[in-house]
Amino acid sequence: MTKSRGMKAEDLYRLKSAVDPNISPDGKEFVYIQTHIDEEKKEYISNLFYMDLKTRKEEQWTFDQGRVSTPKWSPDGSRVAFVSNRSGKNQIYLLSKSGGEARQLTEAVNGAQNPVWSPCGEKVAFTLSLSNDETIHLKAENNDTDDPKDLEPLVVEKMKYKSDANGFLDDKKSFIAIKNLKTDELIQITSANYHTHLQSWSPDGSCIAYTADELEEDDFSFKNDVYLYHLESKETEKITGGKGIYWTATWSQDSRFLSFIGHTREFENATHSKIWLYNRETRELTCFTEEFDAPVGDYMVGDFHQGAVNPGVQWTSDHQGFYFMASDHGNTALYYGNVSGEIYPAVVEEQHIYGFSLQHKEHKGIIAVSKPTLPGEFYSIDLEKGELEQLTHINDSFIEDIELSHAEPFEFQGPEGWSVQGWIMKPAGFKENEKYPTILEIHGGPHAMYGQTYMHEFQMLTAQGYAVIFVNPRGSHGYGQAFVNAVRGDYGGNDYADIMAGVDYALSQFEFIDQDRLGVTGGSYGGFMTNWIIGHTDIFKAAVTQRCISNWISFYGVSDIGYYFSEWQIGADLNDIEKLWKHSPLAYVGKMDTPLLIIHSEKDYRCPIEQAEQLFIALKRQKKTVKMIRFPESNHELSRSGKPNLRIKRLESIRDWFKESL
């Protein structure tokens, strides 16, 4: 069948994102979150969907015009708790499987998140945030008013005073509360002057697991410990040693083991995430994946899925085994482990598993799968037999007429003989014996991973007649702890050499690449590397740098993570200006002759816009070919979850720059 066309930037309005599958307790049905974009409102709309696994009957359960998330089945499978912002702030609602309107469970003054059912199904724990003068009983008000608020100055006394995700931080702290569904009684179980994050309720009903950093002076604290709150005695038990960072705590079915993910920061933020097991009977804590040289979790770079959730460790009903996700060589896979210390691959294919839900009794489940030509669908999986069956066809009707490009893997040798992995995507309408302009894409992080997943940006570029190359240089996840750590202190060194070796390899192996029409682009670390590349080679005829870093000296004081990220990654602070400048692309601006488009968000606190401004002025002052596009009311996440119309404008800007320059 001949496809009618390739993917366009504005096709984001037609595609739907499906995430967070949750199987019912009896394993006969599941719910999930589906998100689409309202083209008229230019807003994301997400709702709760349901499927009967026997009949494959699918239903939409909520019809919000805002966002819905975090669906959780009650233990008896009769109701689903979820979070919705339909009242203006995120609150928790309950919906009966038999139908009817959803009941609002919380009215927290600043909203509520993360519902967790008690094993008896009579209570729901959740997280809420409060300032010093607020209580859990204070209700949210309807703030639908046009009255302007008086401006107030921001008083700053901490280094951690802003966040790219949340803007300027206030004095609110997150606490854990429990709502009794029968009596409406509301109690608060954590009250310390630091954030506490709800994790899970033990199946025997005796305690709640949560995480927290108990150090009130948090400018120099980068840990998150695991605690147990014993409901009967109201006592708290700390089960980790105060040296690591841990998250996503889940229980074995008999409540004997508490599992969670994390690490002890041996290589700071380049450290592999591992699985930890706490035996409540022996009070012994062990690192289960100490010898498993891959990071636990999903580290795939993507630009499409909205609100994907890693469920952590999911236990089988025999209390001995569990399943978990890990990132490996450009794929995310599902593995099986048991308390004896054995690990086996369960689902290892060339694909991106971005969520799963386990049917505990029968070693069956549901996985969310994406591939370069598959935006994302749900599959049922028999984990013992390896049998896979597609359940949903959310985007089939749209993409059946779209020509999508496959990602063909290749491997090459970088410095020191290290093997490096890359991929190439052919342009739409590819014809043998023709030459095509080619774009090199560089991921951010740098501790992330390109691989076998749908990338809307890549498909848009192939539709425009470009081949696309992407590689995982040292610093990327998925290739072992030594590989991911190797970039630290060496930005612009062997990571740059890896990338350029990948380009050289591609030019030698794929005759359809037009070596006189090469472009390069990337964001965040990829923006840094784009800047670095055009300051060290003229092989590229056009470049687009996005949410970039150009000057590590100023980055140290303006980024929400700058003062510690620079120390961890570059290995220098303001006492070593020489080293910070040595690794700064701005130091090589005199050698930058490649026509450059700079894309940056006005409210990017991760890589603040002054990084783009410095580079723009320095190049413009030297009369180089450069243009800057500033995106209003946007942060570091513009390409992934920014305002839909601005996401499309960004893609069109990239498309048009390469079209003009190549």
C-alpha positions in Angstrom: 0.0 0.0 0.0 1.4 3.4 -1.0 1.4 5.9 1.8 0.0 9.4 1.0 2.6 11.5 2.8 5.1 11.8 5.7 4.5 13.2 9.2 4.0 16.9 9.6 4.7 19.0 12.7 1.0 19.8 13.1 0.1 16.1 13.2 0.6 16.4 16.9 -3.0 17.5 16.9 -4.1 14.2 15.4 -2.0 11.8 17.5 -3.1 10.4 20.9 -0.8 9.4 23.8 -1.8 6.3 25.9 0.0 5.8 29.2 -0.2 4.3 32.7 -2.0 1.0 32.2 -3.5 -0.4 35.5 -4.9 -4.0 35.6 -7.8 -4.6 37.9 -7.2 -6.9 40.9 -9.0 -9.9 39.3 -6.9 -9.4 36.1 -10.0 -9.1 33.8 -9.9 -5.5 32.8 -7.6 -2.4 32.8 -7.8 1.3 32.8 -5.4 3.8 31.3 -4.9 7.5 30.5 -5.4 8.8 27.0 -4.3 12.3 26.0 -5.0 14.4 22.9 -4.6 18.0 22.0 -7.6 20.3 21.6 -6.6 22.1 18.4 -9.0 25.0 19.0 -8.0 25.6 22.7 -4.4 24.5 22.0 -4.5 22.6 25.3 -3.9 19.0 26.4 -7.0 17.0 27.3 -6.5 13.7 29.1 -9.2 11.2 30.3 -9.7 7.8 31.9 -10.3 4.9 29.5 -11.3 1.3 30.2 -11.0 -2.1 28.5 -12.5 -5.5 29.2 -9.7 -7.9 28.5 -12.0 -10.8 27.5 -14.3 -9.0 25.1 -11.9 -6.2 24.1 -14.7 -3.7 24.7 -13.3 -0.3 25.2 -15.0 2.7 27.0 -14.2 6.3 27.9 -14.9 6.7 31.6 -14.3 10.4 32.1 -14.9 13.4 29.8 -12.9 16.1 31.5 -11.8 19.2 29.5 -8.6 19.3 31.6 -6.1 16.7 32.8 -6.7 13.3 34.5 -3.9 11.1 35.9 -2.8 8.4 38.4 -5.7 5.8 38.1 -5.7 3.3 41.0 -8.1 0.4 41.4 -9.7 -0.3 44.8 -8.7 -3.7 46.3 -12.1 -5.2 45.4 -12.0 -3.8 41.9 -15.3 -1.9 42.2 -13.9 1.6 42.0 -11.1 3.6 40.6 -9.4 6.6 42.3 -7.8 9.2 40.0 -6.5 12.7 40.0 -8.3 15.5 38.0 -7.9 19.2 37.7 -11.6 19.7 36.7 -12.2 21.9 39.8 -9.2 24.1 39.0 -6.7 22.3 41.2 -5.7 18.7 41.2 -8.0 16.8 43.5 -8.7 13.1 44.0 -11.9 11.6 42.7 -13.6 8.1 43.0 -15.5 6.5 40.1 -17.6 3.4 40.4 -17.1 0.7 37.8 -20.9 0.4 37.6 -21.2 3.9 36.3 -22.4 7.3 37.5 -20.6 10.5 38.3 -17.2 10.6 39.9 -17.2 11.6 43.6 -14.7 14.3 44.7 -12.8 12.8 47.6 -10.4 15.7 48.5 -10.8 19.5 48.7 -7.3 20.3 49.7 -6.4 23.9 49.7 -3.5 23.5 47.3 -4.7 20.3 45.7 -3.9 16.6 46.2 -1.9 13.9 44.4 -1.0 10.2 44.3 -4.0 8.3 45.8 -3.0 5.0 47.5 -5.7 2.6 48.7 -5.7 0.8 52.0 -5.8 -3.0 51.7 -9.3 -3.0 53.2 -10.5 -0.5 50.6 -12.0 1.8 53.3 -9.3 4.5 53.2 -7.3 6.4 50.7 -3.9 8.0 51.5 -2.7 10.9 49.4 -0.1 13.7 49.3 -0.9 17.4 49.7 1.1 20.5 50.2 0.7 23.1 52.9 2.3 26.4 54.0 3.1 27.1 57.6 -0.3 28.7 58.3 -2.4 26.1 56.5 -4.0 22.8 57.7 -5.2 19.7 56.0 -8.8 20.8 56.8 -8.5 24.1 54.8 -10.5 23.8 51.6 -9.7 25.0 48.2 -11.6 28.1 47.1 -12.9 28.9 43.7 -10.4 31.4 42.3 -12.3 32.3 39.2 -11.8 36.0 39.5 -10.3 38.7 37.3 -9.1 40.8 40.2 -5.4 41.4 39.8 -3.2 40.4 42.7 -0.8 42.8 44.3 2.8 42.2 43.3 5.1 41.0 46.1 8.9 40.9 46.2 10.5 37.5 46.3 12.8 37.0 49.3 15.6 34.5 48.6 17.7 32.9 51.2 18.4 29.5 49.7 20.3 28.4 46.6 17.5 26.0 45.8 14.9 28.7 45.3 13.6 27.9 41.8 12.8 24.9 39.7 12.4 24.5 36.0 9.2 22.5 36.6 7.7 24.6 39.3 9.1 28.1 38.9 10.0 30.1 42.1 9.6 27.9 45.2 7.6 28.9 48.2 7.4 27.7 51.8 5.0 24.9 51.2 5.9 21.4 52.2 4.4 18.1 51.1 2.6 15.9 53.7 0.7 12.7 53.8 -2.9 12.4 54.8 -5.5 9.6 55.0 -9.2 9.9 54.2 -11.7 7.5 55.7 -14.3 6.8 53.0 -17.0 5.8 55.4 -16.7 8.5 58.1 -15.0 11.2 56.0 -12.4 11.5 58.8 -9.2 13.2 57.6 -5.9 12.6 59.5 -2.4 13.8 58.8 0.4 11.3 59.4 3.5 13.3 58.6 4.2 16.7 60.0 7.9 17.5 59.9 9.3 20.6 58.3 10.5 18.8 55.2 8.9 17.2 52.2 7.4 13.7 52.6 6.4 11.7 49.6 3.8 8.9 49.8 4.9 5.6 48.2 2.7 2.6 49.1 0.5 0.8 51.7 1.7 -2.6 53.0 -0.8 -5.4 51.9 -1.2 -6.4 55.6 -2.4 -2.9 56.3 0.1 -2.2 59.1 2.3 0.5 57.6 2.8 3.0 54.9 6.1 3.5 53.0 7.2 7.0 52.2 10.4 8.8 51.2 11.8 12.1 52.6 14.9 14.2 53.0 14.9 15.0 56.7 17.7 17.6 56.4 15.9 21.0 56.6 18.9 22.8 55.2 18.6 21.2 51.7 21.0 23.3 49.6 23.7 20.7 50.0 21.5 17.7 50.5 20.7 15.4 47.5 19.3 12.3 49.3 15.9 10.8 49.7 15.5 8.1 52.4 12.8 5.4 52.8 10.7 5.3 55.9 7.9 3.1 57.3 5.1 4.7 59.2 3.5 2.2 61.5 -0.2 3.0 61.7 -1.0 1.4 65.1 1.9 2.8 67.1 2.3 6.0 65.0 6.0 5.4 65.0 8.4 6.0 62.1 11.1 3.6 61.1 14.0 4.8 58.8 15.2 1.9 56.7 17.9 3.5 54.5 21.2 5.0 55.7 21.0 8.6 54.7 23.6 8.4 51.9 21.4 7.7 48.9 18.4 8.7 46.9 15.5 6.3 46.6 12.0 6.3 45.0 9.1 4.1 43.9 8.7 1.7 46.9 6.5 -1.3 46.4 5.6 -4.4 48.5 5.7 -8.2 48.1 2.2 -9.6 48.4 2.9 -11.0 51.9 4.3 -7.7 53.1 7.6 -9.3 54.0 9.7 -7.4 51.4 9.7 -3.7 50.6 11.4 -3.0 47.2 12.5 0.3 45.9 14.7 1.9 43.3 17.7 4.2 43.9 21.4 4.4 44.4 24.0 5.8 46.9 25.4 8.4 44.5 28.7 6.8 43.8 28.9 8.7 40.5 26.5 11.5 41.5 23.7 11.8 38.9 25.6 9.4 36.5 25.0 6.5 38.9 22.9 3.5 37.8 19.5 3.2 39.4 19.3 -0.2 41.3 16.8 -2.3 43.0 16.9 -2.6 46.8 15.2 -5.1 49.0 14.3 -4.6 52.6 13.4 -7.8 54.6 11.0 -6.7 57.4 11.6 -9.9 59.3 15.4 -9.7 59.4 15.6 -5.9 58.9 18.2 -6.5 56.3 18.7 -4.2 53.4 20.4 -5.5 50.2 21.1 -4.1 46.8 19.5 -6.7 44.5 21.0 -5.5 41.1 24.5 -4.7 42.3 26.0 -6.9 39.6 23.4 -6.0 36.9 25.2 -3.5 34.8 22.2 -1.6 33.4 20.1 1.1 34.9 16.7 0.1 36.3 13.9 2.1 34.8 13.2 3.9 31.5 15.9 6.3 30.4 14.7 6.6 26.7 14.6 10.0 25.2 11.2 10.8 23.6 9.1 13.8 22.6 5.6 12.4 22.4 4.2 10.5 25.4 2.4 12.5 28.0 2.6 11.4 31.7 4.3 8.0 31.2 4.7 6.3 34.6 7.4 3.8 35.7 5.5 1.5 38.2 8.8 0.3 39.8 9.1 -3.3 41.0 5.9 -5.4 40.5 5.7 -8.6 42.7 4.1 -11.9 41.8 1.6 -13.6 44.1 4.1 -16.2 45.3 6.0 -13.5 47.2 9.3 -14.7 45.7 9.5 -13.0 42.3 9.0 -9.7 40.6 9.3 -7.8 37.3 11.0 -4.6 36.5 12.0 -2.3 33.6 15.6 -1.6 32.6 17.3 0.4 29.8 19.8 -1.5 27.6 21.4 -0.7 24.2 18.7 1.6 22.9 15.8 -0.5 24.2 13.8 -0.7 27.4 13.1 -4.2 28.4 11.2 -6.2 31.1 13.2 -8.5 33.5 12.2 -11.0 36.1 14.0 -11.3 39.4 13.5 -13.4 42.5 14.5 -13.2 46.2 17.3 -15.8 45.6 19.1 -13.2 43.5 18.4 -14.5 40.0 17.6 -12.3 37.1 16.2 -13.4 33.7 15.1 -11.4 30.6 11.3 -11.5 30.2 10.6 -9.2 27.3 13.7 -8.1 25.4 13.0 -6.7 21.9 14.0 -3.7 19.8 11.3 -1.5 21.3 10.5 1.0 24.1 8.5 -0.3 26.9 7.3 2.8 28.7 4.9 1.3 31.2 3.6 -2.0 32.4 1.0 -3.5 34.8 1.3 -7.0 36.3 -1.5 -9.6 36.7 0.1 -11.0 39.9 -1.2 -14.5 40.0 -0.6 -15.7 36.4 2.6 -14.0 35.3 0.7 -12.1 32.7 0.5 -8.4 32.2 0.0 -5.3 30.0 2.9 -3.4 28.5 2.9 0.0 26.8 5.1 -0.2 23.7 6.5 2.3 21.3 8.7 1.9 18.2 10.0 4.4 15.7 7.0 3.6 13.5 4.6 3.1 16.4 3.6 6.1 18.6 2.4 3.9 21.4 -0.1 1.1 22.1 -0.9 -1.5 24.8 -0.2 -5.2 24.5 -1.2 -8.1 26.6 1.8 -10.4 27.5 2.1 -13.9 28.8 5.4 -13.5 30.6 6.1 -17.3 30.9 5.2 -18.2 27.3 6.4 -14.9 25.7 3.1 -14.5 23.8 2.2 -10.9 22.8 -1.1 -9.6 21.6 -2.0 -6.0 20.7 -4.9 -4.6 22.7 -5.4 -1.0 21.5 -5.2 0.7 18.1 -5.4 4.3 19.3 -3.5 5.8 16.4 -4.0 3.2 13.6 -6.6 5.1 11.7 -4.3 8.1 11.4 -0.9 6.6 10.7 -2.1 4.0 8.2 -1.7 6.7 5.5 1.5 8.1 6.9 4.9 7.0 5.6 7.1 6.5 8.7 10.8 5.8 8.7 12.4 2.9 10.5 15.5 3.3 12.6 18.3 1.1 11.3 20.9 0.4 14.0 24.7 0.4 13.4 27.7 0.1 15.6 31.1 1.8 15.3 34.3 2.3 17.3 35.0 5.5 19.3 38.1 6.5 21.1 39.9 3.9 23.2 38.3 1.2 21.2 34.9 1.6 22.8 31.9 0.4 20.9 29.2 3.0 20.3 25.7 2.5 19.0 23.9 4.6 16.5 20.9 4.6 14.1 20.0 6.1 10.7 16.5 6.8 9.4 16.0 7.1 5.7 14.0 10.0 4.2 10.4 9.4 3.1 10.2 8.4 -0.5 13.7 7.1 -0.4 15.2 6.1 -3.8 18.4 4.2 -4.4 21.3 6.1 -6.0 20.1 9.5 -4.8 21.8 11.7 -2.4 20.0 13.2 0.6 20.7 16.0 3.1 21.2 14.5 6.6 20.6 15.8 10.1 22.6 14.7 13.1 20.4 14.7 16.3 22.1 14.8 19.8 20.2 13.9 23.0 20.2 15.8 26.2 21.0 14.6 29.7 23.7 13.7 29.0 22.6 10.6 31.0 19.8 9.6 28.8 19.5 7.2 25.8 18.3 7.3 22.2 16.7 4.2 20.8 13.8 2.3 19.4 10.9 4.7 20.2 8.7 7.1 18.3 10.2 10.6 17.8 7.9 13.1 16.2 10.7 15.4 15.4 12.7 12.7 13.6 9.6 11.6 11.6 8.9 15.2 10.6 12.4 15.6 9.3 12.4 12.4 7.3 9.1 13.5 5.8 10.9 16.7 4.6 13.4 14.5 2.7 16.2 14.4 5.3 18.0 11.3 6.6 18.4 11.4 10.4 21.4 10.1 12.3 21.4 9.7 16.1 24.0 8.1 18.4 24.5 7.3 22.0 28.0 8.7 22.9 29.7 8.0 26.2 27.6 9.5 28.9 24.5 7.8 27.6 22.6 5.2 29.7 22.2 1.6 28.5 25.9 0.6 28.0 27.2 0.0 31.5 28.2 2.1 34.5 31.7 2.9 33.2 30.2 4.2 29.9 27.6 6.5 31.5 30.2 7.9 33.9 32.9 8.5 31.3 31.6 11.9 30.2 32.0 13.5 33.6 34.9 15.9 33.6 35.4 15.4 29.8 32.6 17.4 28.2 33.7 18.1 24.6 36.4 15.4 24.8 35.7 11.8 24.0 31.9 12.3 23.9 32.5 14.7 21.0 34.9 12.2 19.4 32.3 9.5 19.7 29.7 11.6 17.9 32.0 12.6 15.1 33.2 9.0 14.7 29.6 8.1 14.2 29.2 10.7 11.5 32.4 9.5 9.8 31.1 5.9 10.0 27.7 6.8 8.5 29.4 8.7 5.7 31.5 5.7 4.9 28.6 3.2 5.0 25.5 4.9 3.7 26.1 6.2 0.2 22.8 8.1 0.1 24.1 10.7 2.6 25.1 14.0 0.9 28.2 15.0 2.8 27.9 18.5 1.5 24.5 19.0 3.1 24.9 18.0 6.7 23.0 19.6 9.6 23.2 19.2 13.4 20.8 19.9 16.2 20.3 19.0 19.9 18.8 20.3 23.1 20.1 20.8 26.6 23.3 18.8 26.7 22.6 18.3 23.0 22.5 22.1 22.7 25.9 22.3 24.4 27.3 19.7 22.1 25.8 21.4 19.0 27.6 24.6 20.1 30.8 22.7 20.8 30.7 20.9 17.4 30.4 24.1 15.3 33.3 25.6 17.3 35.5 22.6 16.4 34.5 21.6 12.9 33.0 23.1 9.7 31.7 19.8 8.4 28.1 20.9 9.1 26.4 23.5 6.8 23.7 24.4 9.3 23.0 24.0 13.0 20.1 24.5 15.4 21.0 24.7 19.1 18.1 24.3 21.6 17.8 25.1 25.3 21.6 25.1 25.2 24.6 25.7 27.5 27.3 28.0 26.1 29.1 29.3 29.2 29.7 27.1 32.3 30.9 30.1 34.3 27.6 31.9 34.3 25.6 28.7 34.2 27.0 28.0 37.7 25.0 30.9 39.2 21.8 31.0 37.1 20.6 27.4 36.5 18.3 25.8 39.1 20.9 23.0 39.2 24.0 24.9 38.2 26.1 25.1 41.3 26.1 21.3 41.9 25.7 20.1 38.3 28.8 22.0 37.2 30.7 20.5 40.1 29.5 17.0 39.4 29.8 17.1 35.6 32.6 19.5 34.7 34.5 18.9 38.0 34.9 22.6 38.7 33.3 25.5 40.6 34.0 29.2 40.6 37.4 28.6 42.1 38.5 27.1 38.8 37.3 29.5 36.2 39.9 28.3 33.8 38.4 24.8 33.6 34.9 26.1 33.4 35.9 28.3 30.5 37.9 25.5 28.8 34.7 23.4 28.5 32.5 26.4 27.5 31.5 26.6 23.8 31.5 30.4 24.1 35.3 30.2 24.3 35.5 29.0 20.7 33.0 31.4 19.2 35.6 32.9 16.9 35.8 29.5 15.1 32.0 29.2 14.7 31.2 29.7 11.0 28.3 27.4 10.6 24.9 29.2 10.2 23.2 28.8 13.5 19.6 29.0 14.7 19.2 29.4 18.5 15.9 28.2 20.0 15.3 28.9 23.7 12.4 29.3 26.2 11.9 32.5 28.1 11.2 30.6 31.4 13.9 27.9 31.1 15.4 27.8 34.6 17.4 24.6 33.8 19.4 26.3 31.0 18.4 29.9 31.4 18.0 32.0 28.3 21.1 34.1 29.1 23.0 31.2 27.8 21.4 31.7 24.4 21.7 35.5 24.6 25.5 35.4 25.2 26.0 33.1 22.2 23.7 35.2 20.0 25.4 38.5 20.8 29.0 37.0 20.5 28.2 35.6 17.0 26.3 38.6 15.9 29.1 40.9 17.0 31.4 39.0 14.6 28.8 39.3 11.8 28.2 35.5 11.7 25.0 34.1 10.3 22.8 33.6 13.4 19.2 33.9 14.4 17.5 33.5 17.8 13.9 32.5 18.4 12.5 33.0 22.0 9.5 31.0 23.1 7.2 32.9 25.6 5.8 31.3 28.7 7.8 28.1 28.1 10.4 26.2 30.1 13.0 23.5 29.5 10.3 21.0 28.5 9.0 22.9 25.5 9.8 20.1 23.0 8.1 17.4 25.1 5.2 19.0 27.0 5.1 22.6 26.2 2.2 24.6 24.8 1.0 22.5 21.8 1.0 25.4 19.4 4.5 26.4 20.5 5.8 22.9 20.2 4.6 22.9 16.6 6.2 26.4 16.0 9.4 25.0 17.3 9.3 22.1 14.9 8.5 24.3 12.0 11.4 26.6 12.9 13.8 23.7 12.8 12.3 22.5 9.6 12.5 25.9 7.9 16.1 26.6 9.0 17.4 23.4 7.6 15.3 23.9 4.4 16.9 27.4 4.0 20.4 26.5 4.9 20.8 23.0 3.4 
